[in-house]
Amino acid sequence: MSRSVTRLRYLLGEAADNIKTNRTTTVLAVATTTFTMLGMGVFLLLYLNAQEALGSLKEEIKVVVYLRDSAPSREIAQLRSDLSRDPAVAAVEFVSREQALAAFRTQFPSEERLLNGLGDNPFPASLVVKVGPAYRSSEQVGTLVQKLKALAEVDEVLYSQDWIDNLAVAVRYLRVLGMGIGVVLAASMVTILANTIKLTLYARREEIEILKLIGATTGFIKMPFVLEGALLGGAGAACSLLLLRALFGLAEGKLALKGTFWGVGRGLAFLPDRVTVAFLLLGVMLGCLGSLVSLIQFRDARS
């Protein structure tokens, strides 16, 4: 066990020495990696919050059923009862004409003048139908709407599925765009780190030859450079997360993003812990990949 610890300590020490050898290049590499990972983090943050907003909207899919003024109270009560037993319906709320008028006056007090000349109460009674979790697809909501429109007591049916579907399409486009940009940024990061490690390899090529002569294995020789790439990638990812958190906090204060986000969803949230850990591991993995690329290029150049 102590031998393994000693070996690991030696390898980490060599990786640290490699970083010290080219301090200026290392600082530039970490800075560039930080801003590269920051770009990935921004798109990831936007995507996760858009996905969360979409999920929140789907939980609130409601169908508003406007009733005919001539519909008897008894038939309306029966319709409400029938809908309550429908498996596609999670809840039904009856909104009387008086409640609709009061809600309009509360929400739009400055627009009450619009009611002048329209009679005492131009609003119809309605049923607000909340769709069940298992019936929120476009096809299932459409089927429910068509069934409601066919009822004699119903005058009009409105629901928000169309714009929710449009938001879902926008989220898919955002995911594709984010993946495309992420791939480009990841490739840039690997290239930057590969060039940084390559400088270290050329600076220590004589030591590498000596290690080969005394019988050091290829893995033993390469491992410090792989660890160097992992440290640089991890440092860049950590710095980008700190910068992203600072920018997020600034946006929260300036744009008042707490609570619901412009009336949509539950409000913006920072990256969850599991995503943060995965982001750090991604930086480490890209750093290792950059090291491996530089080792392959160094070997080919020496051949």
C-alpha positions as CSV (number, residue, x, y, z in Angstrom):
1,M,0.0,0.0,0.0
2,S,2.8,2.4,0.9
3,R,4.5,1.7,-2.4
4,S,1.4,2.6,-4.3
5,V,1.1,5.9,-2.3
6,T,4.8,6.7,-2.9
7,R,4.3,6.0,-6.6
8,L,1.2,8.2,-6.8
9,R,3.0,11.0,-4.9
10,Y,5.9,10.8,-7.3
11,L,3.6,11.0,-10.3
12,L,1.7,13.9,-8.9
13,G,5.0,15.7,-8.1
14,E,6.2,15.2,-11.6
15,A,2.9,16.6,-12.9
16,A,3.3,19.6,-10.7
17,D,6.9,20.1,-11.9
18,N,5.7,19.9,-15.5
19,I,3.2,22.7,-14.7
20,K,5.9,24.9,-13.1
21,T,8.2,24.4,-16.1
22,N,5.9,26.4,-18.3
23,R,4.1,28.8,-16.0
24,T,3.1,31.4,-18.5
25,T,1.8,28.8,-20.9
26,T,0.0,27.0,-18.1
27,V,-1.7,30.2,-16.9
28,L,-2.8,30.9,-20.5
29,A,-4.1,27.4,-20.9
30,V,-6.1,27.5,-17.7
31,A,-7.5,30.9,-18.6
32,T,-8.5,29.7,-22.1
33,T,-9.9,26.5,-20.7
34,T,-11.9,28.5,-18.1
35,F,-13.6,30.6,-20.7
36,T,-14.2,27.6,-23.0
37,M,-15.8,25.7,-20.2
38,L,-17.8,28.8,-19.2
39,G,-19.4,28.8,-22.7
40,M,-20.4,25.2,-22.1
41,G,-21.7,26.0,-18.7
42,V,-23.9,28.9,-20.0
43,F,-25.6,26.7,-22.6
44,L,-26.0,23.9,-20.0
45,L,-27.6,26.3,-17.5
46,L,-30.0,27.7,-20.2
47,Y,-31.0,24.2,-21.3
48,L,-31.6,22.8,-17.9
49,N,-33.7,25.8,-16.8
50,A,-35.7,25.8,-20.1
51,Q,-36.3,22.0,-19.6
52,E,-37.5,22.8,-16.0
53,A,-39.8,25.5,-17.2
54,L,-41.2,23.2,-19.8
55,G,-41.9,20.5,-17.2
56,S,-43.6,23.0,-15.0
57,L,-45.8,24.2,-17.8
58,K,-46.8,20.6,-18.7
59,E,-47.8,20.1,-15.0
60,E,-50.2,23.1,-15.4
61,I,-51.8,22.2,-18.8
62,K,-55.4,23.3,-18.5
63,V,-58.4,23.3,-20.9
64,V,-60.9,26.1,-20.4
65,V,-64.4,25.1,-21.4
66,Y,-66.7,28.1,-22.0
67,L,-70.3,27.2,-21.4
68,R,-73.4,28.4,-23.3
69,D,-75.5,30.9,-21.4
70,S,-78.5,28.8,-22.1
71,A,-77.1,25.7,-20.5
72,P,-79.2,24.7,-17.4
73,S,-77.4,24.5,-14.0
74,R,-78.4,20.9,-13.7
75,E,-76.7,19.9,-16.9
76,I,-73.6,21.9,-16.0
77,A,-73.4,20.1,-12.7
78,Q,-73.8,16.8,-14.5
79,L,-71.1,17.7,-17.0
80,R,-68.7,18.6,-14.2
81,S,-69.4,15.3,-12.5
82,D,-68.8,13.3,-15.7
83,L,-65.5,15.1,-16.3
84,S,-64.4,14.4,-12.8
85,R,-64.7,10.7,-13.5
86,D,-62.8,10.9,-16.8
87,P,-59.3,9.3,-16.4
88,A,-57.8,12.1,-18.6
89,V,-58.9,14.8,-16.1
90,A,-57.0,15.5,-12.9
91,A,-59.4,18.2,-11.6
92,V,-62.3,20.4,-12.7
93,E,-63.1,23.9,-11.4
94,F,-66.3,25.7,-12.1
95,V,-65.9,29.5,-12.7
96,S,-69.2,31.4,-12.6
97,R,-69.9,34.5,-14.7
98,E,-69.6,36.6,-11.5
99,Q,-66.2,35.0,-10.7
100,A,-64.9,35.6,-14.2
101,L,-65.9,39.3,-14.0
102,A,-64.3,39.7,-10.6
103,A,-61.1,38.0,-11.8
104,F,-60.9,40.4,-14.8
105,R,-61.3,43.4,-12.7
106,T,-58.7,42.2,-10.3
107,Q,-56.1,41.3,-13.0
108,F,-56.8,44.2,-15.3
109,P,-58.0,47.2,-13.2
110,S,-56.9,49.7,-15.8
111,E,-58.9,48.0,-18.5
112,E,-62.3,48.1,-16.8
113,R,-63.4,50.7,-19.3
114,L,-63.5,48.0,-21.9
115,L,-66.6,46.6,-20.2
116,N,-68.6,49.7,-20.8
117,G,-71.2,49.1,-23.5
118,L,-70.9,45.3,-23.2
119,G,-73.7,44.9,-20.7
120,D,-73.6,44.1,-17.1
121,N,-71.5,40.9,-17.4
122,P,-70.1,39.8,-20.8
123,F,-68.2,36.8,-19.4
124,P,-69.6,33.3,-19.8
125,A,-69.4,30.6,-17.1
126,S,-66.6,28.1,-17.6
127,L,-65.1,24.9,-16.5
128,V,-61.3,24.8,-16.0
129,V,-60.1,21.3,-16.7
130,K,-56.6,20.3,-15.5
131,V,-55.2,17.4,-17.6
132,G,-53.9,14.3,-15.9
133,P,-50.2,13.6,-15.9
134,A,-50.6,10.5,-18.2
135,Y,-52.6,12.4,-20.8
136,R,-50.5,15.5,-21.5
137,S,-49.3,14.6,-25.0
138,S,-50.6,16.7,-28.0
139,E,-52.6,13.9,-29.3
140,Q,-54.3,13.0,-26.0
141,V,-55.1,16.6,-25.2
142,G,-56.4,17.1,-28.7
143,T,-58.7,14.1,-28.3
144,L,-60.1,15.5,-25.0
145,V,-60.7,18.9,-26.6
146,Q,-62.6,17.4,-29.5
147,K,-64.8,15.4,-27.1
148,L,-65.5,18.6,-25.2
149,K,-66.3,20.6,-28.3
150,A,-69.0,18.1,-29.3
151,L,-71.0,18.6,-26.1
152,A,-74.2,20.6,-26.3
153,E,-73.5,22.7,-23.2
154,V,-70.1,23.9,-24.6
155,D,-69.7,27.1,-26.6
156,E,-65.9,27.2,-27.0
157,V,-62.8,25.3,-25.8
158,L,-59.4,27.0,-25.4
159,Y,-56.2,25.4,-24.3
160,S,-52.5,26.3,-24.3
161,Q,-51.0,23.1,-25.7
162,D,-49.9,24.7,-29.0
163,W,-47.5,27.2,-27.4
164,I,-46.3,24.6,-24.9
165,D,-45.4,22.4,-27.9
166,N,-43.6,25.3,-29.5
167,L,-41.6,25.7,-26.3
168,A,-40.7,22.0,-26.4
169,V,-39.5,22.5,-30.0
170,A,-37.4,25.5,-28.9
171,V,-35.9,23.4,-26.1
172,R,-35.0,20.7,-28.6
173,Y,-33.3,23.2,-30.8
174,L,-31.5,24.7,-27.8
175,R,-30.2,21.2,-27.0
176,V,-29.0,20.5,-30.5
177,L,-27.3,24.0,-30.7
178,G,-25.8,23.5,-27.2
179,M,-24.4,20.0,-28.2
180,G,-23.0,21.4,-31.4
181,I,-21.3,24.4,-29.7
182,G,-20.2,22.0,-26.8
183,V,-18.4,19.7,-29.3
184,V,-16.6,22.7,-30.9
185,L,-15.6,24.1,-27.5
186,A,-14.5,20.7,-26.3
187,A,-12.4,20.2,-29.4
188,S,-10.8,23.6,-28.9
189,M,-10.1,22.8,-25.2
190,V,-8.5,19.5,-26.1
191,T,-6.3,21.3,-28.8
192,I,-5.2,24.0,-26.3
193,L,-4.3,21.5,-23.6
194,A,-2.6,19.2,-26.1
195,N,-0.3,22.1,-27.3
196,T,0.4,23.0,-23.6
197,I,1.4,19.4,-22.8
198,K,3.4,19.2,-26.0
199,L,5.6,22.1,-24.8
200,T,6.3,20.3,-21.6
201,L,7.2,17.1,-23.5
202,Y,9.7,18.8,-25.6
203,A,11.2,20.7,-22.6
204,R,11.7,17.3,-20.8
205,R,12.5,15.1,-23.7
206,E,16.0,14.4,-22.4
207,E,14.6,13.2,-19.1
208,I,12.2,11.0,-20.9
209,E,15.1,9.4,-22.8
210,I,17.0,8.8,-19.6
211,L,13.9,7.2,-18.0
212,K,13.6,4.8,-21.0
213,L,17.3,3.9,-20.7
214,I,17.0,2.9,-17.1
215,G,14.0,0.7,-17.8
216,A,11.0,2.8,-16.9
217,T,7.7,1.6,-18.5
218,T,5.9,3.6,-21.1
219,G,2.9,4.0,-18.8
220,F,5.1,5.3,-16.0
221,I,6.7,7.9,-18.3
222,K,3.3,9.0,-19.7
223,M,1.3,9.2,-16.5
224,P,2.7,12.5,-15.2
225,F,1.7,14.2,-18.4
226,V,-1.8,12.7,-18.3
227,L,-2.1,13.9,-14.7
228,E,-0.9,17.3,-15.8
229,G,-3.7,17.5,-18.4
230,A,-6.2,16.3,-15.8
231,L,-5.1,19.0,-13.4
232,L,-5.3,21.7,-16.0
233,G,-8.7,20.6,-17.2
234,G,-10.1,20.3,-13.7
235,A,-8.7,23.7,-12.8
236,G,-10.3,25.3,-15.8
237,A,-13.6,23.6,-15.1
238,A,-13.5,24.7,-11.4
239,C,-12.7,28.3,-12.3
240,S,-15.5,28.4,-14.9
241,L,-18.0,27.1,-12.4
242,L,-16.9,29.8,-9.9
243,L,-17.2,32.5,-12.6
244,L,-20.6,31.1,-13.8
245,R,-21.9,31.1,-10.2
246,A,-20.8,34.7,-9.8
247,L,-22.5,35.7,-13.1
248,F,-25.6,33.8,-12.1
249,G,-25.7,35.6,-8.7
250,L,-25.3,39.0,-10.5
251,A,-28.1,38.2,-12.9
252,E,-30.3,37.1,-10.0
253,G,-29.8,40.5,-8.3
254,K,-30.1,42.6,-11.4
255,L,-33.0,40.9,-13.2
256,A,-34.9,39.6,-10.1
257,L,-34.9,36.0,-11.4
258,K,-36.0,34.5,-8.1
259,G,-39.5,33.0,-7.9
260,T,-41.3,32.4,-11.2
261,F,-39.2,33.3,-14.3
262,W,-41.3,35.9,-16.1
263,G,-44.4,34.0,-14.9
264,V,-43.1,30.7,-16.3
265,G,-41.9,27.7,-14.2
266,R,-40.5,27.8,-10.7
267,G,-37.7,30.3,-11.4
268,L,-34.2,30.0,-12.6
269,A,-31.9,27.7,-10.6
270,F,-28.1,27.1,-10.7
271,L,-26.7,23.8,-11.8
272,P,-27.6,20.9,-9.5
273,D,-24.9,19.2,-7.5
274,R,-24.7,16.1,-9.7
275,V,-24.4,18.2,-12.8
276,T,-21.7,20.3,-11.1
277,V,-19.7,17.1,-10.3
278,A,-20.2,15.8,-13.9
279,F,-19.0,19.2,-15.3
280,L,-15.8,19.0,-13.2
281,L,-15.3,15.4,-14.4
282,L,-15.8,16.5,-18.0
283,G,-13.0,19.1,-17.5
284,V,-10.7,16.4,-16.1
285,M,-11.6,14.0,-18.9
286,L,-11.0,16.6,-21.6
287,G,-7.7,17.4,-20.0
288,C,-6.7,13.7,-20.1
289,L,-7.7,13.5,-23.7
290,G,-5.6,16.6,-24.5
291,S,-2.6,14.9,-22.9
292,L,-3.1,11.7,-24.8
293,V,-3.3,13.6,-28.1
294,S,-0.1,15.4,-27.3
295,L,1.6,12.1,-26.4
296,I,0.6,10.6,-29.7
297,Q,1.8,13.6,-31.6
298,F,5.1,13.6,-29.7
299,R,5.6,9.9,-30.4
300,D,4.9,10.4,-34.1
301,A,7.3,13.4,-34.3
302,R,10.0,11.3,-32.6
303,S,9.5,8.3,-34.9
